[in-house]
């Protein structure tokens, strides 16, 4: 019975790590999306200023 409990604890820790990394990946994706949008807006602004 002790090995089952230990296995469940290990599985819970692995699940926690997987969820945390999924959240980090999602946040990085959102951050990169915002920076790409900002850089596109900068290029558009520069193009309209030169005309």
N, C-alpha and C positions, 0 to 999 in steps of 0.2 A: 504494500500500500504506500510505503514511503517513496518508492521510485515513481509511482504514478503522480504523487503530489509534486515531486521534484520536476518531473516532466512537464506538468501543467505550468509550474512557475517559469520554467525555461521558455515554454511556448508563449506565455504572457509577455515576457521580456522581449522576445523576438517580434511579436505582434506590435508592441509599443515602439520598437525601433523602426519597423516598417511604416507605421502610421506617421511617426515623426519625420521620416525621410520623405514621405509623400507630401506632407505639409510644406516642408522646405522646398521641394521641387515645384509645388504649386506657387509658392510665394516668389521664387526666383523667376518662374515663367511670367507672373504678373509684372514683376519689376522690369524684366527685359522687354516686355510688351510696351510698358509705359516709356521706357527710354528710347525704343525704336520710334514710337509715335512722336516723342518730343524731337528726335533728330529729324524726322520727316517734316515736321512743322517748321523747324529751323531752316531747312533747305527751301521749303516753299516760301517762307518769309524773305530769305535772301534773294530768291529768284524774282519775286515781285518788286523788291527794292531796286534791283538793277534795271528794270524795264522803264 
